[in-house]
Amino acid sequence: MPYEIPGREHIRKVELVYRIGTQDEYYMPYYRFYAELPQEKRENGLNTYGAYYVPAVSGEYLTGMPTWDGSFN
């Protein structure tokens, strides 16, 4: 079930990563944000986190970007 990005106050970690697939011609840099998912907080106090990927290259330099279908890998 996809969730909306919870907001800056829920971000706990940021990384620069390079995602590639078997059909990709180039390495693509992304910022990966780990954020708490407040709607998934457990009764025992444990938190659930989601990973959100944002291209690290300005959109004006990108063509043919895939769109997110709402699924998780």
N, CA, C, O and CB atoms as a CASP TS submission, in Angstrom:
PFRMAT TS
TARGET T0000
AUTHOR 0000-0000-0000
METHOD Language model
MODEL 1
PARENT N/A
ATOM      1  N   MET     1       0.851  -1.182   0.000  1.00  0.00           N
ATOM      2  CA  MET     1       0.000   0.000   0.000  1.00  0.00           C
ATOM      3  C   MET     1       0.893   1.240   0.000  1.00  0.00           C
ATOM      4  O   MET     1       1.654   1.429   0.949  1.00  0.00           O
ATOM      5  CB  MET     1      -0.966   0.001   1.230  1.00  0.00           C
ATOM      6  N   PRO     2       0.832   2.093  -1.026  1.00  0.00           N
ATOM      7  CA  PRO     2       1.674   3.290  -1.069  1.00  0.00           C
ATOM      8  C   PRO     2       1.192   4.356  -0.089  1.00  0.00           C
ATOM      9  O   PRO     2       0.002   4.473   0.203  1.00  0.00           O
ATOM     10  CB  PRO     2       1.701   3.863  -2.483  1.00  0.00           C
ATOM     11  N   TYR     3       2.152   5.122   0.404  1.00  0.00           N
ATOM     12  CA  TYR     3       1.860   6.210   1.337  1.00  0.00           C
ATOM     13  C   TYR     3       2.392   7.506   0.765  1.00  0.00           C
ATOM     14  O   TYR     3       3.340   7.512  -0.020  1.00  0.00           O
ATOM     15  CB  TYR     3       2.474   5.936   2.734  1.00  0.00           C
ATOM     16  N   GLU     4       1.771   8.603   1.165  1.00  0.00           N
ATOM     17  CA  GLU     4       2.296   9.912   0.792  1.00  0.00           C
ATOM     18  C   GLU     4       3.599  10.141   1.540  1.00  0.00           C
ATOM     19  O   GLU     4       3.797   9.616   2.635  1.00  0.00           O
ATOM     20  CB  GLU     4       1.270  11.043   1.100  1.00  0.00           C
ATOM     21  N   ILE     5       4.481  10.924   0.947  1.00  0.00           N
ATOM     22  CA  ILE     5       5.719  11.275   1.634  1.00  0.00           C
ATOM     23  C   ILE     5       5.340  12.047   2.887  1.00  0.00           C
ATOM     24  O   ILE     5       4.629  13.048   2.798  1.00  0.00           O
ATOM     25  CB  ILE     5       6.679  12.111   0.713  1.00  0.00           C
ATOM     26  N   PRO     6       5.802  11.600   4.058  1.00  0.00           N
ATOM     27  CA  PRO     6       5.306  12.145   5.322  1.00  0.00           C
ATOM     28  C   PRO     6       5.754  13.561   5.672  1.00  0.00           C
ATOM     29  O   PRO     6       5.126  14.182   6.530  1.00  0.00           O
ATOM     30  CB  PRO     6       5.714  11.257   6.402  1.00  0.00           C
ATOM     31  N   GLY     7       6.786  14.097   5.067  1.00  0.00           N
ATOM     32  CA  GLY     7       7.228  15.455   5.381  1.00  0.00           C
ATOM     33  C   GLY     7       8.622  15.475   5.983  1.00  0.00           C
ATOM     34  O   GLY     7       9.107  14.469   6.500  1.00  0.00           O
ATOM     35  N   ARG     8       9.257  16.640   5.907  1.00  0.00           N
ATOM     36  CA  ARG     8      10.647  16.798   6.360  1.00  0.00           C
ATOM     37  C   ARG     8      10.885  16.371   7.798  1.00  0.00           C
ATOM     38  O   ARG     8      11.937  15.813   8.111  1.00  0.00           O
ATOM     39  CB  ARG     8      11.063  18.221   6.208  1.00  0.00           C
ATOM     40  N   GLU     9       9.936  16.622   8.665  1.00  0.00           N
ATOM     41  CA  GLU     9      10.138  16.315  10.083  1.00  0.00           C
ATOM     42  C   GLU     9      10.256  14.816  10.341  1.00  0.00           C
ATOM     43  O   GLU     9      10.679  14.412  11.424  1.00  0.00           O
ATOM     44  CB  GLU     9       8.997  16.882  10.903  1.00  0.00           C
ATOM     45  N   HIS    10       9.889  13.980   9.361  1.00  0.00           N
ATOM     46  CA  HIS    10       9.962  12.530   9.531  1.00  0.00           C
ATOM     47  C   HIS    10      11.191  11.908   8.860  1.00  0.00           C
ATOM     48  O   HIS    10      11.413  10.704   8.986  1.00  0.00           O
ATOM     49  CB  HIS    10       8.709  11.893   8.978  1.00  0.00           C
ATOM     50  N   ILE    11      11.993  12.712   8.147  1.00  0.00           N
ATOM     51  CA  ILE    11      13.200  12.188   7.488  1.00  0.00           C
ATOM     52  C   ILE    11      14.249  11.885   8.552  1.00  0.00           C
ATOM     53  O   ILE    11      14.532  12.715   9.415  1.00  0.00           O
ATOM     54  CB  ILE    11      13.760  13.204   6.431  1.00  0.00           C
ATOM     55  N   ARG    12      14.818  10.689   8.477  1.00  0.00           N
ATOM     56  CA  ARG    12      15.817  10.265   9.458  1.00  0.00           C
ATOM     57  C   ARG    12      17.201  10.042   8.859  1.00  0.00           C
ATOM     58  O   ARG    12      18.191  10.032   9.590  1.00  0.00           O
ATOM     59  CB  ARG    12      15.361   9.006  10.127  1.00  0.00           C
ATOM     60  N   LYS    13      17.285   9.863   7.545  1.00  0.00           N
ATOM     61  CA  LYS    13      18.578   9.612   6.914  1.00  0.00           C
ATOM     62  C   LYS    13      18.469   9.922   5.427  1.00  0.00           C
ATOM     63  O   LYS    13      17.420   9.707   4.819  1.00  0.00           O
ATOM     64  CB  LYS    13      19.040   8.142   7.141  1.00  0.00           C
ATOM     65  N   VAL    14      19.568  10.433   4.835  1.00  0.00           N
ATOM     66  CA  VAL    14      19.629  10.705   3.403  1.00  0.00           C
ATOM     67  C   VAL    14      20.936  10.138   2.872  1.00  0.00           C
ATOM     68  O   VAL    14      21.985  10.286   3.500  1.00  0.00           O
ATOM     69  CB  VAL    14      19.514  12.239   3.103  1.00  0.00           C
ATOM     70  N   GLU    15      20.871   9.488   1.713  1.00  0.00           N
ATOM     71  CA  GLU    15      22.065   8.929   1.064  1.00  0.00           C
ATOM     72  C   GLU    15      22.036   9.302  -0.412  1.00  0.00           C
ATOM     73  O   GLU    15      20.972   9.530  -0.987  1.00  0.00           O
ATOM     74  CB  GLU    15      22.136   7.372   1.243  1.00  0.00           C
ATOM     75  N   LEU    16      23.208   9.360  -1.009  1.00  0.00           N
ATOM     76  CA  LEU    16      23.319   9.478  -2.461  1.00  0.00           C
ATOM     77  C   LEU    16      23.635   8.082  -2.965  1.00  0.00           C
ATOM     78  O   LEU    16      24.645   7.494  -2.578  1.00  0.00           O
ATOM     79  CB  LEU    16      24.427  10.534  -2.902  1.00  0.00           C
ATOM     80  N   VAL    17      22.776   7.546  -3.828  1.00  0.00           N
ATOM     81  CA  VAL    17      22.955   6.188  -4.335  1.00  0.00           C
ATOM     82  C   VAL    17      22.868   6.209  -5.851  1.00  0.00           C
ATOM     83  O   VAL    17      22.370   7.165  -6.445  1.00  0.00           O
ATOM     84  CB  VAL    17      21.897   5.221  -3.736  1.00  0.00           C
ATOM     85  N   TYR    18      23.355   5.153  -6.462  1.00  0.00           N
ATOM     86  CA  TYR    18      23.256   4.987  -7.910  1.00  0.00           C
ATOM     87  C   TYR    18      22.429   3.746  -8.180  1.00  0.00           C
ATOM     88  O   TYR    18      22.833   2.629  -7.855  1.00  0.00           O
ATOM     89  CB  TYR    18      24.669   4.881  -8.578  1.00  0.00           C
ATOM     90  N   ARG    19      21.270   3.954  -8.776  1.00  0.00           N
ATOM     91  CA  ARG    19      20.397   2.837  -9.103  1.00  0.00           C
ATOM     92  C   ARG    19      20.614   2.470 -10.557  1.00  0.00           C
ATOM     93  O   ARG    19      20.634   3.330 -11.437  1.00  0.00           O
ATOM     94  CB  ARG    19      18.908   3.181  -8.831  1.00  0.00           C
ATOM     95  N   ILE    20      20.776   1.188 -10.791  1.00  0.00           N
ATOM     96  CA  ILE    20      20.896   0.706 -12.167  1.00  0.00           C
ATOM     97  C   ILE    20      20.058  -0.552 -12.298  1.00  0.00           C
ATOM     98  O   ILE    20      19.871  -1.290 -11.330  1.00  0.00           O
ATOM     99  CB  ILE    20      22.389   0.432 -12.554  1.00  0.00           C
ATOM    100  N   GLY    21      19.569  -0.784 -13.466  1.00  0.00           N
ATOM    101  CA  GLY    21      18.839  -2.002 -13.782  1.00  0.00           C
ATOM    102  C   GLY    21      19.547  -2.735 -14.902  1.00  0.00           C
ATOM    103  O   GLY    21      20.487  -2.214 -15.502  1.00  0.00           O
ATOM    104  N   THR    22      19.097  -3.929 -15.177  1.00  0.00           N
ATOM    105  CA  THR    22      19.757  -4.726 -16.214  1.00  0.00           C
ATOM    106  C   THR    22      19.615  -4.103 -17.600  1.00  0.00           C
ATOM    107  O   THR    22      20.444  -4.353 -18.474  1.00  0.00           O
ATOM    108  CB  THR    22      19.190  -6.134 -16.228  1.00  0.00           C
ATOM    109  N   GLN    23      18.584  -3.301 -17.810  1.00  0.00           N
ATOM    110  CA  GLN    23      18.358  -2.674 -19.113  1.00  0.00           C
ATOM    111  C   GLN    23      18.873  -1.243 -19.194  1.00  0.00           C
ATOM    112  O   GLN    23      18.758  -0.605 -20.240  1.00  0.00           O
ATOM    113  CB  GLN    23      16.896  -2.690 -19.433  1.00  0.00           C
ATOM    114  N   ASP    24      19.441  -0.730 -18.099  1.00  0.00           N
ATOM    115  CA  ASP    24      19.900   0.660 -18.071  1.00  0.00           C
ATOM    116  C   ASP    24      21.240   0.812 -18.766  1.00  0.00           C
ATOM    117  O   ASP    24      22.133  -0.023 -18.623  1.00  0.00           O
ATOM    118  CB  ASP    24      20.002   1.161 -16.636  1.00  0.00           C
ATOM    119  N   GLU    25      21.361   1.888 -19.517  1.00  0.00           N
ATOM    120  CA  GLU    25      22.601   2.179 -20.227  1.00  0.00           C
ATOM    121  C   GLU    25      23.560   2.999 -19.364  1.00  0.00           C
ATOM    122  O   GLU    25      24.775   2.897 -19.531  1.00  0.00           O
ATOM    123  CB  GLU    25      22.301   2.920 -21.526  1.00  0.00           C
ATOM    124  N   TYR    26      23.030   3.812 -18.443  1.00  0.00           N
ATOM    125  CA  TYR    26      23.833   4.703 -17.625  1.00  0.00           C
ATOM    126  C   TYR    26      23.512   4.510 -16.151  1.00  0.00           C
ATOM    127  O   TYR    26      22.410   4.098 -15.790  1.00  0.00           O
ATOM    128  CB  TYR    26      23.606   6.155 -18.035  1.00  0.00           C
ATOM    129  N   TYR    27      24.491   4.815 -15.306  1.00  0.00           N
ATOM    130  CA  TYR    27      24.238   4.895 -13.870  1.00  0.00           C
ATOM    131  C   TYR    27      23.437   6.152 -13.605  1.00  0.00           C
ATOM    132  O   TYR    27      23.689   7.190 -14.217  1.00  0.00           O
ATOM    133  CB  TYR    27      25.567   4.892 -13.049  1.00  0.00           C
ATOM    134  N   MET    28      22.476   6.073 -12.703  1.00  0.00           N
ATOM    135  CA  MET    28      21.626   7.220 -12.409  1.00  0.00           C
ATOM    136  C   MET    28      21.708   7.544 -10.927  1.00  0.00           C
ATOM    137  O   MET    28      21.353   6.706 -10.098  1.00  0.00           O
ATOM    138  CB  MET    28      20.164   6.949 -12.829  1.00  0.00           C
ATOM    139  N   PRO    29      22.177   8.765 -10.567  1.00  0.00           N
ATOM    140  CA  PRO    29      22.248   9.128  -9.145  1.00  0.00           C
ATOM    141  C   PRO    29      20.883   9.548  -8.601  1.00  0.00           C
ATOM    142  O   PRO    29      20.127  10.268  -9.252  1.00  0.00           O
ATOM    143  CB  PRO    29      23.259  10.259  -8.938  1.00  0.00           C
ATOM    144  N   TYR    30      20.597   9.081  -7.404  1.00  0.00           N
ATOM    145  CA  TYR    30      19.362   9.423  -6.701  1.00  0.00           C
ATOM    146  C   TYR    30      19.694   9.775  -5.265  1.00  0.00           C
ATOM    147  O   TYR    30      20.675   9.284  -4.707  1.00  0.00           O
ATOM    148  CB  TYR    30      18.339   8.257  -6.758  1.00  0.00           C
ATOM    149  N   TYR    31      18.877  10.625  -4.671  1.00  0.00           N
ATOM    150  CA  TYR    31      18.883  10.790  -3.228  1.00  0.00           C
ATOM    151  C   TYR    31      17.872   9.785  -2.682  1.00  0.00           C
ATOM    152  O   TYR    31      16.737   9.713  -3.152  1.00  0.00           O
ATOM    153  CB  TYR    31      18.535  12.280  -2.797  1.00  0.00           C
ATOM    154  N   ARG    32      18.296   9.016  -1.693  1.00  0.00           N
ATOM    155  CA  ARG    32      17.378   8.082  -1.033  1.00  0.00           C
ATOM    156  C   ARG    32      17.097   8.628   0.358  1.00  0.00           C
ATOM    157  O   ARG    32      18.002   8.753   1.183  1.00  0.00           O
ATOM    158  CB  ARG    32      17.975   6.621  -0.967  1.00  0.00           C
ATOM    159  N   PHE    33      15.849   8.948   0.604  1.00  0.00           N
ATOM    160  CA  PHE    33      15.410   9.465   1.895  1.00  0.00           C
ATOM    161  C   PHE    33      14.732   8.342   2.669  1.00  0.00           C
ATOM    162  O   PHE    33      13.829   7.677   2.161  1.00  0.00           O
ATOM    163  CB  PHE    33      14.447  10.679   1.718  1.00  0.00           C
ATOM    164  N   TYR    34      15.180   8.141   3.899  1.00  0.00           N
ATOM    165  CA  TYR    34      14.503   7.210   4.799  1.00  0.00           C
ATOM    166  C   TYR    34      13.636   8.053   5.722  1.00  0.00           C
ATOM    167  O   TYR    34      14.128   8.966   6.385  1.00  0.00           O
ATOM    168  CB  TYR    34      15.529   6.315   5.613  1.00  0.00           C
ATOM    169  N   ALA    35      12.357   7.745   5.761  1.00  0.00           N
ATOM    170  CA  ALA    35      11.429   8.531   6.569  1.00  0.00           C
ATOM    171  C   ALA    35      10.563   7.619   7.426  1.00  0.00           C
ATOM    172  O   ALA    35      10.164   6.532   7.007  1.00  0.00           O
ATOM    173  CB  ALA    35      10.548   9.414   5.674  1.00  0.00           C
ATOM    174  N   GLU    36      10.283   8.090   8.641  1.00  0.00           N
ATOM    175  CA  GLU    36       9.338   7.368   9.495  1.00  0.00           C
ATOM    176  C   GLU    36       7.957   7.444   8.856  1.00  0.00           C
ATOM    177  O   GLU    36       7.571   8.470   8.296  1.00  0.00           O
ATOM    178  CB  GLU    36       9.316   7.957  10.949  1.00  0.00           C
ATOM    179  N   LEU    37       7.229   6.351   8.947  1.00  0.00           N
ATOM    180  CA  LEU    37       5.851   6.319   8.470  1.00  0.00           C
ATOM    181  C   LEU    37       4.950   6.358   9.697  1.00  0.00           C
ATOM    182  O   LEU    37       4.669   5.319  10.294  1.00  0.00           O
ATOM    183  CB  LEU    37       5.569   5.042   7.585  1.00  0.00           C
ATOM    184  N   PRO    38       4.496   7.546  10.077  1.00  0.00           N
ATOM    185  CA  PRO    38       3.731   7.677  11.318  1.00  0.00           C
ATOM    186  C   PRO    38       2.467   6.822  11.340  1.00  0.00           C
ATOM    187  O   PRO    38       2.045   6.374  12.406  1.00  0.00           O
ATOM    188  CB  PRO    38       3.359   9.117  11.533  1.00  0.00           C
ATOM    189  N   GLN    39       1.862   6.592  10.181  1.00  0.00           N
ATOM    190  CA  GLN    39       0.644   5.792  10.131  1.00  0.00           C
ATOM    191  C   GLN    39       0.926   4.307  10.384  1.00  0.00           C
ATOM    192  O   GLN    39      -0.007   3.525  10.563  1.00  0.00           O
ATOM    193  CB  GLN    39      -0.040   5.970   8.780  1.00  0.00           C
ATOM    194  N   GLU    40       2.206   3.911  10.400  1.00  0.00           N
ATOM    195  CA  GLU    40       2.598   2.519  10.636  1.00  0.00           C
ATOM    196  C   GLU    40       3.248   2.314  12.005  1.00  0.00           C
ATOM    197  O   GLU    40       3.777   1.235  12.274  1.00  0.00           O
ATOM    198  CB  GLU    40       3.552   2.064   9.549  1.00  0.00           C
ATOM    199  N   LYS    41       3.219   3.305  12.856  1.00  0.00           N
ATOM    200  CA  LYS    41       3.829   3.184  14.184  1.00  0.00           C
ATOM    201  C   LYS    41       3.154   2.054  14.961  1.00  0.00           C
ATOM    202  O   LYS    41       1.926   1.968  14.995  1.00  0.00           O
ATOM    203  CB  LYS    41       3.721   4.525  14.967  1.00  0.00           C
ATOM    204  N   ARG    42       3.952   1.195  15.580  1.00  0.00           N
ATOM    205  CA  ARG    42       3.447   0.031  16.315  1.00  0.00           C
ATOM    206  C   ARG    42       3.048   0.404  17.731  1.00  0.00           C
ATOM    207  O   ARG    42       3.535   1.388  18.287  1.00  0.00           O
ATOM    208  CB  ARG    42       4.496  -1.078  16.347  1.00  0.00           C
ATOM    209  N   GLU    43       2.173  -0.377  18.299  1.00  0.00           N
ATOM    210  CA  GLU    43       1.732  -0.142  19.679  1.00  0.00           C
ATOM    211  C   GLU    43       2.869  -0.300  20.679  1.00  0.00           C
ATOM    212  O   GLU    43       2.851   0.312  21.747  1.00  0.00           O
ATOM    213  CB  GLU    43       0.603  -1.094  20.037  1.00  0.00           C
ATOM    214  N   ASN    44       3.866  -1.125  20.333  1.00  0.00           N
ATOM    215  CA  ASN    44       4.996  -1.341  21.240  1.00  0.00           C
ATOM    216  C   ASN    44       6.075  -0.255  21.096  1.00  0.00           C
ATOM    217  O   ASN    44       7.150  -0.373  21.685  1.00  0.00           O
ATOM    218  CB  ASN    44       5.610  -2.717  20.982  1.00  0.00           C
ATOM    219  N   GLY    45       5.794   0.795  20.320  1.00  0.00           N
ATOM    220  CA  GLY    45       6.717   1.914  20.188  1.00  0.00           C
ATOM    221  C   GLY    45       7.697   1.815  19.029  1.00  0.00           C
ATOM    222  O   GLY    45       8.444   2.761  18.781  1.00  0.00           O
ATOM    223  N   LEU    46       7.714   0.684  18.306  1.00  0.00           N
ATOM    224  CA  LEU    46       8.623   0.540  17.167  1.00  0.00           C
ATOM    225  C   LEU    46       8.114   1.329  15.969  1.00  0.00           C
ATOM    226  O   LEU    46       6.908   1.426  15.740  1.00  0.00           O
ATOM    227  CB  LEU    46       8.791  -0.942  16.792  1.00  0.00           C
ATOM    228  N   ASN    47       9.053   1.894  15.206  1.00  0.00           N
ATOM    229  CA  ASN    47       8.710   2.680  14.025  1.00  0.00           C
ATOM    230  C   ASN    47       8.930   1.861  12.766  1.00  0.00           C
ATOM    231  O   ASN    47       9.754   0.947  12.735  1.00  0.00           O
ATOM    232  CB  ASN    47       9.536   3.971  13.973  1.00  0.00           C
ATOM    233  N   THR    48       8.183   2.204  11.732  1.00  0.00           N
ATOM    234  CA  THR    48       8.374   1.636  10.402  1.00  0.00           C
ATOM    235  C   THR    48       8.902   2.758   9.518  1.00  0.00           C
ATOM    236  O   THR    48       8.473   3.905   9.642  1.00  0.00           O
ATOM    237  CB  THR    48       7.034   1.018   9.824  1.00  0.00           C
ATOM    238  N   TYR    49       9.835   2.426   8.625  1.00  0.00           N
ATOM    239  CA  TYR    49      10.457   3.417   7.756  1.00  0.00           C
ATOM    240  C   TYR    49      10.199   3.073   6.293  1.00  0.00           C
ATOM    241  O   TYR    49      10.080   1.903   5.930  1.00  0.00           O
ATOM    242  CB  TYR    49      11.969   3.505   8.030  1.00  0.00           C
ATOM    243  N   GLY    50      10.117   4.096   5.467  1.00  0.00           N
ATOM    244  CA  GLY    50       9.990   3.935   4.031  1.00  0.00           C
ATOM    245  C   GLY    50      11.168   4.604   3.352  1.00  0.00           C
ATOM    246  O   GLY    50      11.750   5.547   3.888  1.00  0.00           O
ATOM    247  N   ALA    51      11.520   4.115   2.172  1.00  0.00           N
ATOM    248  CA  ALA    51      12.600   4.715   1.375  1.00  0.00           C
ATOM    249  C   ALA    51      11.974   5.415   0.179  1.00  0.00           C
ATOM    250  O   ALA    51      11.145   4.840  -0.526  1.00  0.00           O
ATOM    251  CB  ALA    51      13.645   3.633   0.910  1.00  0.00           C
ATOM    252  N   TYR    52      12.375   6.658  -0.044  1.00  0.00           N
ATOM    253  CA  TYR    52      11.874   7.463  -1.154  1.00  0.00           C
ATOM    254  C   TYR    52      13.058   7.886  -2.009  1.00  0.00           C
ATOM    255  O   TYR    52      14.056   8.385  -1.488  1.00  0.00           O
ATOM    256  CB  TYR    52      11.076   8.706  -0.643  1.00  0.00           C
ATOM    257  N   TYR    53      12.953   7.690  -3.313  1.00  0.00           N
ATOM    258  CA  TYR    53      14.033   8.001  -4.236  1.00  0.00           C
ATOM    259  C   TYR    53      13.682   9.248  -5.039  1.00  0.00           C
ATOM    260  O   TYR    53      12.590   9.362  -5.595  1.00  0.00           O
ATOM    261  CB  TYR    53      14.310   6.809  -5.175  1.00  0.00           C
ATOM    262  N   VAL    54      14.639  10.190  -5.090  1.00  0.00           N
ATOM    263  CA  VAL    54      14.475  11.436  -5.833  1.00  0.00           C
ATOM    264  C   VAL    54      15.699  11.590  -6.732  1.00  0.00           C
ATOM    265  O   VAL    54      16.823  11.510  -6.239  1.00  0.00           O
ATOM    266  CB  VAL    54      14.308  12.676  -4.865  1.00  0.00           C
ATOM    267  N   PRO    55      15.516  11.811  -8.049  1.00  0.00           N
ATOM    268  CA  PRO    55      16.674  11.981  -8.933  1.00  0.00           C
ATOM    269  C   PRO    55      17.586  13.105  -8.441  1.00  0.00           C
ATOM    270  O   PRO    55      17.109  14.165  -8.036  1.00  0.00           O
ATOM    271  CB  PRO    55      16.210  12.272 -10.369  1.00  0.00           C
ATOM    272  N   ALA    56      18.893  12.871  -8.476  1.00  0.00           N
ATOM    273  CA  ALA    56      19.873  13.863  -8.038  1.00  0.00           C
ATOM    274  C   ALA    56      20.317  14.753  -9.196  1.00  0.00           C
ATOM    275  O   ALA    56      21.239  15.554  -9.052  1.00  0.00           O
ATOM    276  CB  ALA    56      21.085  13.171  -7.414  1.00  0.00           C
ATOM    277  N   VAL    57      19.665  14.610 -10.328  1.00  0.00           N
ATOM    278  CA  VAL    57      19.977  15.412 -11.514  1.00  0.00           C
ATOM    279  C   VAL    57      18.744  16.243 -11.838  1.00  0.00           C
ATOM    280  O   VAL    57      17.621  15.742 -11.774  1.00  0.00           O
ATOM    281  CB  VAL    57      20.399  14.507 -12.739  1.00  0.00           C
ATOM    282  N   SER    58      18.942  17.485 -12.178  1.00  0.00           N
ATOM    283  CA  SER    58      17.836  18.374 -12.504  1.00  0.00           C
ATOM    284  C   SER    58      16.991  17.794 -13.641  1.00  0.00           C
ATOM    285  O   SER    58      17.523  17.236 -14.601  1.00  0.00           O
ATOM    286  CB  SER    58      18.365  19.764 -12.886  1.00  0.00           C
ATOM    287  N   GLY    59      15.686  17.933 -13.521  1.00  0.00           N
ATOM    288  CA  GLY    59      14.755  17.392 -14.506  1.00  0.00           C
ATOM    289  C   GLY    59      14.988  17.864 -15.930  1.00  0.00           C
ATOM    290  O   GLY    59      14.655  17.148 -16.875  1.00  0.00           O
ATOM    291  N   GLU    60      15.547  19.039 -16.103  1.00  0.00           N
ATOM    292  CA  GLU    60      15.782  19.549 -17.462  1.00  0.00           C
ATOM    293  C   GLU    60      16.815  18.723 -18.225  1.00  0.00           C
ATOM    294  O   GLU    60      16.888  18.810 -19.451  1.00  0.00           O
ATOM    295  CB  GLU    60      16.237  20.997 -17.401  1.00  0.00           C
ATOM    296  N   TYR    61      17.620  17.920 -17.513  1.00  0.00           N
ATOM    297  CA  TYR    61      18.639  17.090 -18.147  1.00  0.00           C
ATOM    298  C   TYR    61      18.202  15.640 -18.302  1.00  0.00           C
ATOM    299  O   TYR    61      18.976  14.813 -18.784  1.00  0.00           O
ATOM    300  CB  TYR    61      19.914  17.149 -17.350  1.00  0.00           C
ATOM    301  N   LEU    62      16.980  15.321 -17.903  1.00  0.00           N
ATOM    302  CA  LEU    62      16.501  13.944 -17.925  1.00  0.00           C
ATOM    303  C   LEU    62      15.429  13.755 -18.987  1.00  0.00           C
ATOM    304  O   LEU    62      14.567  14.614 -19.173  1.00  0.00           O
ATOM    305  CB  LEU    62      15.959  13.547 -16.555  1.00  0.00           C
ATOM    306  N   THR    63      15.490  12.633 -19.677  1.00  0.00           N
ATOM    307  CA  THR    63      14.439  12.272 -20.624  1.00  0.00           C
ATOM    308  C   THR    63      14.095  10.806 -20.410  1.00  0.00           C
ATOM    309  O   THR    63      14.945  10.007 -20.017  1.00  0.00           O
ATOM    310  CB  THR    63      14.883  12.539 -22.103  1.00  0.00           C
ATOM    311  N   GLY    64      12.868  10.470 -20.667  1.00  0.00           N
ATOM    312  CA  GLY    64      12.443   9.081 -20.571  1.00  0.00           C
ATOM    313  C   GLY    64      12.469   8.513 -19.170  1.00  0.00           C
ATOM    314  O   GLY    64      12.692   7.315 -18.994  1.00  0.00           O
ATOM    315  N   MET    65      12.241   9.359 -18.154  1.00  0.00           N
ATOM    316  CA  MET    65      12.240   8.870 -16.772  1.00  0.00           C
ATOM    317  C   MET    65      11.013   8.007 -16.529  1.00  0.00           C
ATOM    318  O   MET    65       9.911   8.366 -16.944  1.00  0.00           O
ATOM    319  CB  MET    65      12.276  10.047 -15.770  1.00  0.00           C
ATOM    320  N   PRO    66      11.193   6.869 -15.859  1.00  0.00           N
ATOM    321  CA  PRO    66      10.025   6.044 -15.539  1.00  0.00           C
ATOM    322  C   PRO    66       9.192   6.715 -14.450  1.00  0.00           C
ATOM    323  O   PRO    66       9.724   7.479 -13.644  1.00  0.00           O
ATOM    324  CB  PRO    66      10.462   4.626 -15.089  1.00  0.00           C
ATOM    325  N   THR    67       7.914   6.440 -14.423  1.00  0.00           N
ATOM    326  CA  THR    67       7.055   6.965 -13.370  1.00  0.00           C
ATOM    327  C   THR    67       6.750   5.847 -12.385  1.00  0.00           C
ATOM    328  O   THR    67       6.670   4.675 -12.753  1.00  0.00           O
ATOM    329  CB  THR    67       5.747   7.562 -13.956  1.00  0.00           C
ATOM    330  N   TRP    68       6.582   6.230 -11.143  1.00  0.00           N
ATOM    331  CA  TRP    68       6.333   5.269 -10.078  1.00  0.00           C
ATOM    332  C   TRP    68       4.917   4.725 -10.212  1.00  0.00           C
ATOM    333  O   TRP    68       3.971   5.496 -10.371  1.00  0.00           O
ATOM    334  CB  TRP    68       6.544   5.916  -8.686  1.00  0.00           C
ATOM    335  N   ASP    69       4.762   3.408 -10.151  1.00  0.00           N
ATOM    336  CA  ASP    69       3.456   2.779 -10.294  1.00  0.00           C
ATOM    337  C   ASP    69       2.787   2.492  -8.946  1.00  0.00           C
ATOM    338  O   ASP    69       1.718   1.882  -8.905  1.00  0.00           O
ATOM    339  CB  ASP    69       3.595   1.496 -11.077  1.00  0.00           C
ATOM    340  N   GLY    70       3.404   2.924  -7.850  1.00  0.00           N
ATOM    341  CA  GLY    70       2.826   2.727  -6.532  1.00  0.00           C
ATOM    342  C   GLY    70       3.239   1.446  -5.855  1.00  0.00           C
ATOM    343  O   GLY    70       2.821   1.180  -4.728  1.00  0.00           O
ATOM    344  N   SER    71       4.057   0.639  -6.521  1.00  0.00           N
ATOM    345  CA  SER    71       4.477  -0.639  -5.925  1.00  0.00           C
ATOM    346  C   SER    71       5.809  -0.483  -5.214  1.00  0.00           C
ATOM    347  O   SER    71       6.549   0.471  -5.457  1.00  0.00           O
ATOM    348  CB  SER    71       4.578  -1.738  -7.002  1.00  0.00           C
ATOM    349  N   PHE    72       6.110  -1.438  -4.327  1.00  0.00           N
ATOM    350  CA  PHE    72       7.381  -1.469  -3.627  1.00  0.00           C
ATOM    351  C   PHE    72       8.170  -2.667  -4.096  1.00  0.00           C
ATOM    352  O   PHE    72       7.597  -3.689  -4.472  1.00  0.00           O
ATOM    353  CB  PHE    72       7.180  -1.508  -2.104  1.00  0.00           C
ATOM    354  N   ASN    73       9.505  -2.543  -4.074  1.00  0.00           N
ATOM    355  CA  ASN    73      10.348  -3.657  -4.503  1.00  0.00           C
ATOM    356  C   ASN    73      10.745  -4.514  -3.337  1.00  0.00           C
ATOM    357  O   ASN    73      11.458  -5.502  -3.512  1.00  0.00           O
ATOM    358  CB  ASN    73      11.582  -3.155  -5.214  1.00  0.00           C
TER
END
